[in-house]
Amino acid sequence: MENLNKKKISLQEIYPIIKEKIETGGTVQLPITGTSMLPLLVWGRDSVELIKCENPQKYDIIFYRRDDGAFVLHRIVGKDKNGFILCGDNQVKKEYGITENHIIAVVKSITRNGKTFSVDKFSYRLYVKLWTLILPLRNLILVPMRKIKGLLK
């Protein structure tokens, strides 16, 4: 029987709870929305387990809040004097100037179709390094893929 009392709650509404849970050493399971982390994370299929981010590193997927209030889940692809450089796996444009003050949490594990795997898993870390390495070539890969998908629809 379908639960008719379901209500969608925005991240803005539950942010204080998430923040408190993370800051006190707890974990938060967050369902994926959006497409910026494709092909790794798929909206409606995957979720991530978030933990406190003690020492953000290149390749980490972080959950952060932009100055405009938007919540984002992207990968650290570098660092410069202004902070971290971030990019979604399904994007080519890098985001600059994200500091530790913006970071809420880091992804500890990913759940896909009911199965959970750690971001420390060898195959995951290999994927991350290869996908980040081809960042300069993503336009050559992603643009044709998007055009083909558009033609097939």
N, C-alpha and C positions, 0 to 999 in steps of 0.2 A: 504494500500500500504506500503510495507516495505521500511524503510529508508536506502538507499544504501550508505549514507554518514557517517554511524556510524564508529567510530574509537575507538579502545580500548586504554585507557590511563593507564599507570602504576602509582602505588602509588608514586613512585620516582618522576615522572613528576609533580604530583599535590600536593606533600607534602608541598611545601611552602604555597599554598593556604589553605590547611587544617590547617596547623599550625597557620597561621594568623587568620583564622576564629575562631578557638578554643580559642586562646589567647585573642581575643577581646570580648569574651563572647558569641560567636555564637555557632551554632550547625552544625554538619556535618552528613549526612546520608551516611552510608558506606555499600555497598552490601557485603555479605559473600562470601568468596572464601576459598577453602580448607576444610578439614574434622576434624581438631583438636578440634572443639567445638561441634561435634555431641554428643549426640542426640539433644541437645538444638538448635543449629544453623546449618542450612542446606544450602549448597552452591546452589545458583540459586533460592532459595525460600525466604530466610530471608535477612533482613538488620538490621543494628543497628544505633541508633542515638547516636552520641558522643558529650560529653560536656567537658569543662575544668575539670581537676581532681584536686580538692583542697586538699583533705585529703584521700588518698587511704586506703581502708579498706579490711580486709579479706572478701572474696566472691565477691568483685567487679570484673567485666570483664574490663580489661584495654587494650587500644590500645597503643602499645609501639614499640620502635625501638631498636633492638639489636645492639651491638657494630659492628657487621659485615654489618649493614645497612638494615637487613631484618625487615619488618613490621609484627607485630604479634598481635593477639587478643586472650588473655588467661585470666584465672581466678587467682586471688590472693588466695592462699591456706594457706599462712603463712608469717612469717617474721622472719629474724634472724639478726645477727650483720652486715651481708654483704648486706642486702636489703630485697626485697620481694622474696617470693618463689611462683612460678607460675606453673600452669599446665593446659593444655587444658582438657576439659571435656571428650574427647575421647582418652586421653593419660594416661600413668601410670608414665612416667618419669617426675620428677619435674625439673624446671629450677631455678637456684639460682643466686643471685647477681644482680638482676634487681633493680635499684634505681629510685628515683623520677626523676632523670635527663633523664632516658630512656622513661618515661611515657609521652605520647602525650595527651591522653584523656581517659575518662571512659564512659562506656555504660550507657545511661540514659533510653533508651527504645529499644524494639525489635519489628520489624514489620514482621509479618508472614502472607502470603496470603492476604495482604492488610489491616490486622488488627494490630493495635499497642497496646502494653501493656507495662506498666512501670515495671522497675526492682524492684520497691517497692511493687508490687502486692504480696499478701500473698502466693498464690499458687506458684509463681516463687521463692520466698524466701525459701519456704519449700523445693522445688526441689533442690535448691542450697545447702542448709544445708545437706540434705540427700545424694546428689551426692558427695559432698566434704567429708562427713563422711565415705563413702565407698571407698575412694581413695585407701587405702591399699588393698582392695579386687578387684579392677578393673581388674587385670589380670585374676582373676577367672571368671569374667563376660565378658570382652571384647574379650579375646583370643578365647574362644569357639564360641562367636557370629561371629567373623571374619572368623573362619574356616567353620562354617555352611554357611555363605554367599558365601564363595569361592566354596563350594560344589554345591550350588544351581545355580551357574553361568555356 
